[in-house]
Amino acid sequence: MNTLILGGNGFIGSHLVDKLLADGHTVRVFDKYKEYFRRPIPEVEYCFGDFGNRGLLSDALADIDVVFHLISTTLPKTSNDDPVFDVQSNIIESLFLMEKCVACQIKKIVFISSGGTIYGESKILPVTEDGPKNPVCSYGITKLMIEKYLFLFGHLYGLRSAIIRPSNPYGPRQNPKSIQGVIPVFLGKVKAGEPIEIWGDGEIVRDYIYIEDLVDGIYRAALLEASYAIFNIGSGVGYSINEILRIIREVVGLETKVTYTEKRSLDVPKIYLDISGAKEELSWEPVTLLADGIKKTWDFIETLRR
């Protein structure tokens, strides 16, 4: 199939490129930037532009069968700073994308939503796809709205879609100097000999999924014949930040100073995902143990310059 990956030069997108190429599909990438950790791949067609550049985006959709929508112009941490920008740059432009997909007779959109911010604080864990959704940041609200519009476009125009709600992905080619990604950021601090800063007391619980396991789930969802489907893709297990730190110390064999600061209002105390839907409908399950995934991530970070 002919595929277009919006945001294909990012962390998740770059691994999805590898998966699609390995399985013999043609790949076109639309992104604002080049890949950070490797050079362009000869087999990939690259289109560079902003998600809001509708002319370039329209050109990129030509002759495409499946679109993977990975673009988000905000992060959970920053989205509340300017909700209007969040809506304009994500929801409005995603609506334009859907309209063009209908016009171009695109077979399917696979949308990468959020397995944490969508749900907010949940009283029942692990949280299922049909559980309550009470996002406490604009990022989660916009993801949820895009999901709803995908359903609407399927109802009105027959546009097929699959929605992936990933837990916290980690692995090689995730930037350790970013403001997002507990595992690579902690490992980057360890390598640099810098203190690790933890918001709150370190007891918030999250679900972590190794990048190759996540991409396998995304790929299987793309091949599913259903007209509209939503899947949690995670490990199904919750780990506190302090537990992650302990495993990192065991894997790396190094100590580092830790400082605890005031907790953030956008951090729900505990969330991890029920992944039974993906197991049943996609015949998918994660295969990478957390310690093994952290070791692979550390091996990658050790290859980087300070």
N, C-alpha and C positions, 0 to 999 in steps of 0.2 A: 504494500500500500504506500501511497505518497503521503508523507506526514509533514506537518508544520509544527514546530515547537516554539511557542511564544515564551521568551525567557530561556531559550535553550543554551545560553552561555553561562547561566548561573549554576549553583551547586547541584540542585536536583536535575536541572535541564541537561547539564553536561553528561551526567550518568545515564539519563534517558536516551541521549544521542547514542551512547555506546551500545545500549541494549537494542535499539531499533536497527542500527547498522549491523550488529551481530546476527540479527534475525532476518537480514536481507531486505529491509525496507529502505526507501529513499527518504532522505532527511533534509528539510529546509529549516533553518533557524532564523527567527526574527528576534533581535535583541538590540538594546541601546549600546551595549559595550561588548568588547571581545572577551573571550575567556581569560580569567585571571591567572590560571596556573598552567596553561598549555597553549600551544600554537594552534591555528586553525587546522581542521582536519580536511584533507583533500576531497574526501567523498561527500562532504557536507556543503550545501549551498547556503551562504550567509546573506541575510538582509539586515542592514543596520538602520535603526530608526527608533524614535520614541513611540510608545504605545498610542499616543494621541495623534500621531501622523497618519491620518486616515487613508491618504493616497498610497503611501508605502505599504500600509497594512493590507489594503485591498489588492495591491499587486502581489503581495506575498501569499495570498490565498488562492492564486490561480492554480488549477489542476491538482488541488489537494483533496485527499480523501478524509483524513482525520486530523483535527487540530488539538494540540495539547496546550491548554491555557495555564501557564505557570506565572504570569506576570502579576506583580502587585507593586504599586508605587509607594506603599507605606509598610511599616513594621508595627507589630503590636505596641511597642514602646513609644512610637512617634505618632501613631494614628490619631490619638486623642488631642494632639496639639493643634490639628487643623482638620476637623471632620468634613468641612466643606470641600477641601482639596481631595480628601479621601474618596468622597462620593463622586466628585467630578472626574477624577482621573482613573478611578477603578470601575464604578458602576456604569457611568455614562459611556465610557469607551468599551466596556464589555457588552453593553447593549448594541453598540454599533457593530461590534464583532459578530454578535448573533444575527443581526440583520443581514450582514454580508454573507455569513455562512448559509443562510436560507437562500439568498439570491444566487450564490455560487453552487448550490446543491451539495454542500459539504455533507458527508455521511454521518459525522459524529464529532462532538466536542468532548474532550476529557478535561475537566476543570479540577485544579488542585486547590481545594478549599483549606480548612483548618480543623484539626482534630482536638484543639485545645480551646481556642478563643471562641469558637462557635457555641460551645455548651455553657461556658461560664462555670459557676459553682454548682456541682451536682450532689444531691443527697444520696443517690444510688450509684455505686461503683461496682464493676466497670460500667462506663456510660455507653449505651447503645445508640445507634443511628437515629432512632425515634424518641430518644430521651429529651427532656426539657432543654430549651436553648435560651440562655439568658446572658449573652455576651456583655462583658464589662469594658470593652474597648471598641472603638470605631472599626478597627481592622476586622474583628469578628462579625460586626453588624454588616459590613459591606460584603464579606464572604457569603454570609447567609442570604443577603439580598440577591447576589448573583446566582446562587443556587436556585432561588425561587423563580427568577426570570428564565433560567434554563428550563425549568419545569413548564413555565408558561409558553415558551417558544416550542417546546415539544408538543404541548396541547394544541396550540394554534396552527403550527406550521409543520409538525412532524420532525423537527430537528432532534435527533437522538443525542443523548448526553450521558456521561458517567461522571460522578462526583467522587473525588477522593478526599477524605478527611484524615490527613496524616497526623501522627503524633510528632514528637520532636526528632527530626532526622539528624543523623550525624555520620561522619565518615571522611575519607580522603577528598580533597579539593574543597572542603568547607573552610572558609577564611578564619584562621584563629585570631585575627585582629578585628573581627567584626564585633558589633554590639549584640549579636544574636547567635545562639548556639552554645549551650553550657559546656558540652564536652570539648569541642575544639578550642574554645576560648580558654578554658581551664588548662588544657594541654599546652596551649601557646604560652600561657603565663609560666607554667612549669619550665618549659624550655628556656624562656628568657630569664628565669630566676626572679620573676616579679611576684608580688603578693597577689593572691586571689581574693576578689571582693565578692561577697555573697549578700544579696538583699534579704533581709529578715534573719531568721535563726537557722536557715538551711533545712528546715523540715517540710517545706512545700514538696509535694510529690508530683512527678511527671512520668510520662511514658516515652521511651526512647526507641527509635527504630533505625537500624543500620541502613545506609543509603541503597545498597544493592537489593535488600529485601523490599524496601519501599518501591523502587523502580519496577521490580518484578510484579508487584501488586498493581501499579499503574498500567503496566503493559497488558496484564490479563484483563483489566477492566476495559481497555480499549478494544479488545477482541470480543467482548461480550455482546450478544445479539440484542439484549434488552433495550427498550427505547429510552428508559430513564432509570438510573440506579445510583445508590449512594453507599459508599463503603468506608468504614473506619479501617485505616491501615496503621497498625502499631505493633507493639510487642504484647499488649494485653496485660502488662505487669507495671506496677508503679514503683519508682525509686525516688527517695528523697535526695535533695542536693548533697546533703552530707554523705549519703551512701555512694553517690557518684564520685565524690571526692575520695572516699576510702578506696574504691575500686581503682581509681586513677593512681593513687599512691602505690597500691599493690602491683599494678601492671607496669608502671614506670620505674618504681623503685627509688623515687626521689621525694623528698619532703619540700613543702613550700609554705610560706606564711599565709594565713587566712585572716581576713578582716570581715566582720559582720556589720552591715549598715542597715538603715531603716528600710522596712519592707515597702514594696510598691503596691499601689492601690489596684493595679491591673492584674496582679498575680492571685489567682484563686488558690486556696490552700492545697487542694488535692484533686488530680484528675488522671485517669488512665482509661484506655478504650476497650470496649468489648469488640473483638475481632471475629466473632463467630460467623457473621454474615459473609465476610470475605473468604473464610475457610470453606463455607458451604457452597457459595455461588461461584467463586473463582478458583476453588481448589488450591488456595494460597495459604501459606503460613510463614512466619519469619523463621529463618534457619540460623541466624548469626547470634551467638551468645553475646551479652553485653561486654564482658571482659575481652572477648576476641575482637569485637568491633572497635573497642577502645584501643586495643593493641595495634590494629591496622591503621587507625587514625593517627596514633602516636608515631608509627613508622613513617607515615607520610609527612607529618609535621617536622620530624627530624631531618627530612631532606631539604627543608626550607632554610633560607638564610635568615639570620636574626633581623 
